[in-house]
Amino acid sequence: MAYLESVSMTWYRRKRVHVIILWNDIDRYIRTLVIVPPE
């Protein structure tokens, strides 16, 4: 059971990191749109 918990915790942590990276990408994309508005 402890093994399963540790695996699920590492998976959850990894998923959270992926979400943070995704948010950073979205934030950067929005900033580039604001800095360089489309013609």
C-alpha distance matrix in Angstrom:
0.0 3.8 5.3 5.1 6.3 8.7 9.9 10.6 12.2 14.3 15.3 16.3 18.2 19.9 20.9 22.3 24.3 25.6 26.7 28.5 30.2 31.3 32.7 34.6 36.1 37.2 38.7 40.5 41.8 43.1 44.7 46.5 47.7 49.1 50.7 52.2 53.0 53.7 57.4
3.8 0.0 3.8 5.4 5.0 6.2 8.6 9.8 10.4 12.3 14.1 15.0 16.3 18.2 19.7 20.8 22.4 24.2 25.4 26.8 28.5 29.9 31.3 32.8 34.6 35.9 37.1 38.8 40.4 41.8 43.1 44.9 46.4 47.6 49.0 50.7 51.7 52.6 56.3
5.3 3.8 0.0 3.8 5.4 5.2 6.2 8.6 9.8 10.7 12.3 14.1 15.3 16.5 18.2 19.9 21.1 22.5 24.3 25.8 27.0 28.5 30.2 31.6 33.0 34.6 36.0 37.5 39.0 40.6 42.0 43.5 45.1 46.5 47.8 49.3 50.4 51.1 54.8
5.1 5.4 3.8 0.0 3.8 5.5 5.1 6.1 8.5 10.0 10.5 12.1 14.1 15.2 16.3 18.1 19.9 20.9 22.3 24.2 25.6 26.6 28.4 30.2 31.4 32.7 34.3 36.0 37.2 38.7 40.4 41.9 43.2 44.7 46.2 47.6 48.5 49.1 52.7
6.3 5.0 5.4 3.8 0.0 3.8 5.4 5.2 6.0 8.6 9.8 10.3 12.1 14.1 15.1 16.2 18.2 19.7 20.8 22.3 24.2 25.3 26.7 28.5 30.1 31.2 32.5 34.4 35.9 37.1 38.6 40.5 41.8 43.0 44.6 46.2 47.1 47.9 51.6
8.7 6.2 5.2 5.5 3.8 0.0 3.8 5.5 5.0 6.1 8.5 9.7 10.4 12.1 14.0 15.1 16.4 18.2 19.8 21.0 22.5 24.1 25.6 26.9 28.6 30.1 31.3 32.9 34.5 36.0 37.3 39.0 40.6 41.8 43.1 44.7 45.9 46.8 50.6
9.9 8.6 6.2 5.1 5.4 3.8 0.0 3.8 5.4 5.2 6.1 8.5 9.9 10.5 12.2 14.1 15.3 16.4 18.3 20.0 21.0 22.4 24.3 25.7 26.9 28.5 30.1 31.5 32.9 34.6 36.0 37.5 39.0 40.5 41.8 43.2 44.3 45.0 48.6
10.6 9.8 8.6 6.1 5.2 5.5 3.8 0.0 3.8 5.5 5.0 6.0 8.5 9.7 10.3 12.1 14.1 15.1 16.2 18.2 19.8 20.7 22.3 24.2 25.5 26.6 28.2 30.0 31.2 32.6 34.3 36.0 37.2 38.6 40.2 41.6 42.5 43.1 46.8
12.2 10.4 9.8 8.5 6.0 5.0 5.4 3.8 0.0 3.8 5.4 5.0 6.1 8.5 9.7 10.4 12.2 14.1 15.1 16.4 18.3 19.7 20.9 22.5 24.3 25.6 26.7 28.5 30.1 31.4 32.7 34.6 36.1 37.2 38.7 40.4 41.4 42.4 46.1
14.3 12.3 10.7 10.0 8.6 6.1 5.2 5.5 3.8 0.0 3.8 5.4 5.0 6.0 8.5 9.7 10.5 12.2 14.1 15.2 16.4 18.2 19.9 21.0 22.5 24.3 25.5 26.9 28.5 30.2 31.4 33.0 34.7 36.0 37.2 38.7 40.0 40.9 44.6
15.3 14.1 12.3 10.5 9.8 8.5 6.1 5.0 5.4 3.8 0.0 3.8 5.4 5.1 6.1 8.5 9.8 10.4 12.2 14.2 15.2 16.3 18.3 19.9 21.0 22.4 24.1 25.6 26.8 28.5 30.1 31.5 32.9 34.5 35.9 37.2 38.2 38.9 42.5
16.3 15.0 14.1 12.1 10.3 9.7 8.5 6.0 5.0 5.4 3.8 0.0 3.8 5.4 5.1 6.1 8.6 9.8 10.5 12.3 14.2 15.1 16.4 18.4 19.9 20.9 22.4 24.3 25.6 26.8 28.4 30.3 31.5 32.8 34.4 35.9 36.8 37.6 41.4
18.2 16.3 15.3 14.1 12.1 10.4 9.9 8.5 6.1 5.0 5.4 3.8 0.0 3.8 5.4 5.1 6.2 8.7 9.8 10.6 12.4 14.2 15.3 16.6 18.5 20.0 20.9 22.6 24.4 25.7 26.9 28.7 30.3 31.5 32.8 34.5 35.7 36.8 40.6
19.9 18.2 16.5 15.2 14.1 12.1 10.5 9.7 8.5 6.0 5.1 5.4 3.8 0.0 3.8 5.4 5.0 6.2 8.7 9.9 10.5 12.3 14.3 15.3 16.6 18.4 19.8 21.1 22.6 24.4 25.6 27.1 28.7 30.2 31.4 32.8 34.1 34.9 38.6
20.9 19.7 18.2 16.3 15.1 14.0 12.2 10.3 9.7 8.5 6.1 5.1 5.4 3.8 0.0 3.8 5.4 5.0 6.2 8.7 9.8 10.4 12.3 14.2 15.2 16.4 18.2 19.9 20.9 22.5 24.2 25.7 26.9 28.5 30.1 31.3 32.3 33.0 36.7
22.3 20.8 19.9 18.1 16.2 15.1 14.1 12.1 10.4 9.7 8.5 6.1 5.1 5.4 3.8 0.0 3.8 5.4 5.0 6.3 8.7 9.7 10.5 12.4 14.3 15.3 16.4 18.4 19.9 21.0 22.4 24.4 25.7 26.8 28.4 30.1 31.0 32.1 35.9
24.3 22.4 21.1 19.9 18.2 16.4 15.3 14.1 12.2 10.5 9.8 8.6 6.2 5.0 5.4 3.8 0.0 3.8 5.4 5.0 6.2 8.5 9.8 10.6 12.4 14.3 15.2 16.5 18.4 20.0 20.9 22.6 24.4 25.6 26.7 28.4 29.8 30.9 34.7
25.6 24.2 22.5 20.9 19.7 18.2 16.4 15.1 14.1 12.2 10.4 9.8 8.7 6.2 5.0 5.4 3.8 0.0 3.8 5.4 5.0 6.1 8.6 9.8 10.5 12.3 14.1 15.2 16.4 18.4 19.8 21.1 22.6 24.3 25.5 26.8 27.9 28.7 32.4
26.7 25.4 24.3 22.3 20.8 19.8 18.3 16.2 15.1 14.1 12.2 10.5 9.8 8.7 6.2 5.0 5.4 3.8 0.0 3.8 5.4 5.0 6.1 8.6 9.8 10.5 12.1 14.1 15.2 16.4 18.2 19.9 21.0 22.4 24.1 25.5 26.3 27.3 31.0
28.5 26.8 25.8 24.2 22.3 21.0 20.0 18.2 16.4 15.2 14.2 12.3 10.6 9.9 8.7 6.3 5.0 5.4 3.8 0.0 3.8 5.4 5.1 6.2 8.7 9.9 10.4 12.3 14.2 15.3 16.3 18.4 19.9 20.9 22.2 24.1 25.3 26.7 30.4
30.2 28.5 27.0 25.6 24.2 22.5 21.0 19.8 18.3 16.4 15.2 14.2 12.4 10.5 9.8 8.7 6.2 5.0 5.4 3.8 0.0 3.8 5.4 5.0 6.3 8.7 9.8 10.5 12.3 14.3 15.2 16.6 18.5 19.9 20.9 22.3 23.8 25.0 28.7
31.3 29.9 28.5 26.6 25.3 24.1 22.4 20.7 19.7 18.2 16.3 15.1 14.2 12.3 10.4 9.7 8.5 6.1 5.0 5.4 3.8 0.0 3.8 5.4 5.1 6.3 8.6 9.9 10.6 12.4 14.2 15.4 16.6 18.4 19.9 21.0 21.9 22.8 26.5
32.7 31.3 30.2 28.4 26.7 25.6 24.3 22.3 20.9 19.9 18.3 16.4 15.3 14.3 12.3 10.5 9.8 8.6 6.1 5.1 5.4 3.8 0.0 3.8 5.4 5.0 6.0 8.5 9.7 10.5 12.1 14.2 15.2 16.3 18.1 19.7 20.5 21.8 25.6
34.6 32.8 31.6 30.2 28.5 26.9 25.7 24.2 22.5 21.0 19.9 18.4 16.6 15.3 14.2 12.4 10.6 9.8 8.6 6.2 5.0 5.4 3.8 0.0 3.8 5.5 5.0 6.1 8.5 9.9 10.4 12.2 14.2 15.2 16.2 18.0 19.5 21.1 24.8
36.1 34.6 33.0 31.4 30.1 28.6 26.9 25.5 24.3 22.5 21.0 19.9 18.5 16.6 15.2 14.3 12.4 10.5 9.8 8.7 6.3 5.1 5.4 3.8 0.0 3.8 5.4 5.1 6.1 8.6 9.8 10.6 12.3 14.2 15.2 16.2 17.6 18.7 22.4
37.2 35.9 34.6 32.7 31.2 30.1 28.5 26.6 25.6 24.3 22.4 20.9 20.0 18.4 16.4 15.3 14.3 12.3 10.5 9.9 8.7 6.3 5.0 5.5 3.8 0.0 3.8 5.5 5.0 6.2 8.6 9.9 10.6 12.3 14.2 15.2 15.9 16.9 20.7
38.7 37.1 36.0 34.3 32.5 31.3 30.1 28.2 26.7 25.5 24.1 22.4 20.9 19.8 18.2 16.4 15.2 14.1 12.1 10.4 9.8 8.6 6.0 5.0 5.4 3.8 0.0 3.8 5.4 5.2 6.1 8.7 9.9 10.5 12.2 14.1 15.1 16.9 20.6
40.5 38.8 37.5 36.0 34.4 32.9 31.5 30.0 28.5 26.9 25.6 24.3 22.6 21.1 19.9 18.4 16.5 15.2 14.1 12.3 10.5 9.9 8.5 6.1 5.1 5.5 3.8 0.0 3.8 5.5 5.0 6.2 8.6 9.8 10.3 12.0 13.7 15.5 19.2
41.8 40.4 39.0 37.2 35.9 34.5 32.9 31.2 30.1 28.5 26.8 25.6 24.4 22.6 20.9 19.9 18.4 16.4 15.2 14.2 12.3 10.6 9.7 8.5 6.1 5.0 5.4 3.8 0.0 3.8 5.4 5.2 6.3 8.7 9.9 10.5 11.6 12.7 16.4
43.1 41.8 40.6 38.7 37.1 36.0 34.6 32.6 31.4 30.2 28.5 26.8 25.7 24.4 22.5 21.0 20.0 18.4 16.4 15.3 14.3 12.4 10.5 9.9 8.6 6.2 5.2 5.5 3.8 0.0 3.8 5.5 5.0 6.2 8.6 9.8 10.1 11.9 15.6
44.7 43.1 42.0 40.4 38.6 37.3 36.0 34.3 32.7 31.4 30.1 28.4 26.9 25.6 24.2 22.4 20.9 19.8 18.2 16.3 15.2 14.2 12.1 10.4 9.8 8.6 6.1 5.0 5.4 3.8 0.0 3.8 5.3 5.0 6.0 8.4 9.8 12.4 15.9
46.5 44.9 43.5 41.9 40.5 39.0 37.5 36.0 34.6 33.0 31.5 30.3 28.7 27.1 25.7 24.4 22.6 21.1 19.9 18.4 16.6 15.4 14.2 12.2 10.6 9.9 8.7 6.2 5.2 5.5 3.8 0.0 3.8 5.4 5.0 5.8 8.0 10.1 13.5
47.7 46.4 45.1 43.2 41.8 40.6 39.0 37.2 36.1 34.7 32.9 31.5 30.3 28.7 26.9 25.7 24.4 22.6 21.0 19.9 18.5 16.6 15.2 14.2 12.3 10.6 9.9 8.6 6.3 5.0 5.3 3.8 0.0 3.8 5.5 5.2 5.4 7.2 10.8
49.1 47.6 46.5 44.7 43.0 41.8 40.5 38.6 37.2 36.0 34.5 32.8 31.5 30.2 28.5 26.8 25.6 24.3 22.4 20.9 19.9 18.4 16.3 15.2 14.2 12.3 10.5 9.8 8.7 6.2 5.0 5.4 3.8 0.0 3.8 5.6 5.6 8.9 12.0
50.7 49.0 47.8 46.2 44.6 43.1 41.8 40.2 38.7 37.2 35.9 34.4 32.8 31.4 30.1 28.4 26.7 25.5 24.1 22.2 20.9 19.9 18.1 16.2 15.2 14.2 12.2 10.3 9.9 8.6 6.0 5.0 5.5 3.8 0.0 3.8 6.1 9.6 12.1
52.2 50.7 49.3 47.6 46.2 44.7 43.2 41.6 40.4 38.7 37.2 35.9 34.5 32.8 31.3 30.1 28.4 26.8 25.5 24.1 22.3 21.0 19.7 18.0 16.2 15.2 14.1 12.0 10.5 9.8 8.4 5.8 5.2 5.6 3.8 0.0 3.8 6.4 8.8
53.0 51.7 50.4 48.5 47.1 45.9 44.3 42.5 41.4 40.0 38.2 36.8 35.7 34.1 32.3 31.0 29.8 27.9 26.3 25.3 23.8 21.9 20.5 19.5 17.6 15.9 15.1 13.7 11.6 10.1 9.8 8.0 5.4 5.6 6.1 3.8 0.0 3.8 6.4
53.7 52.6 51.1 49.1 47.9 46.8 45.0 43.1 42.4 40.9 38.9 37.6 36.8 34.9 33.0 32.1 30.9 28.7 27.3 26.7 25.0 22.8 21.8 21.1 18.7 16.9 16.9 15.5 12.7 11.9 12.4 10.1 7.2 8.9 9.6 6.4 3.8 0.0 3.8
57.4 56.3 54.8 52.7 51.6 50.6 48.6 46.8 46.1 44.6 42.5 41.4 40.6 38.6 36.7 35.9 34.7 32.4 31.0 30.4 28.7 26.5 25.6 24.8 22.4 20.7 20.6 19.2 16.4 15.6 15.9 13.5 10.8 12.0 12.1 8.8 6.4 3.8 0.0
